[in-house]
Amino acid sequence: MEDLFKALGDENRLRILNLLFNYELCVCEFEVILDLTQSNVSRHLGKLKSNDIITGYKDAQWVHYRIKGEFKQDNGMLLEYLENKFSTEEIFIEDLKRCRAYMESSYTCQTINNEKELVLSLFDSIK
């Protein structure tokens, strides 16, 4: 249990989980939505994955992540608590707004790789 709370004891990992409550995303999508570097995102995903909180599947050259079904089943009360907090704290609300804008656009991982600045411009009007 101590390792689980260590894994959850980082704001960026909580921001990632907040998005994964609603969407499956890959590293490049986390990068632009959360404005983090690829290495930072990968490190945080690795910590969540090593604690059996998330899982990933490969789609061409991208790996998409989601919360593990077993983790959801075994930690319902914890997830309910987190969802409640995510819905009331500003940073998590803003992240979700950015994620929704990205998901509603026609942009893909390929767009991020080829035209990252274009994708980032999506978020200029969000706040």
Protein Blocks (a to p, Z undefined) as FASTA:
>chain_A
ZZmmmmmmpfklmmmmmmmmmmccdfklmmmmnopafklmmmmmmmmmmnomaccddehj
bccddddfklmmmmmmmmmmmmmmmmmgmklmmmmmmmmmmmmmmbdfklmmmmmmlmmm
mmmmgZZ
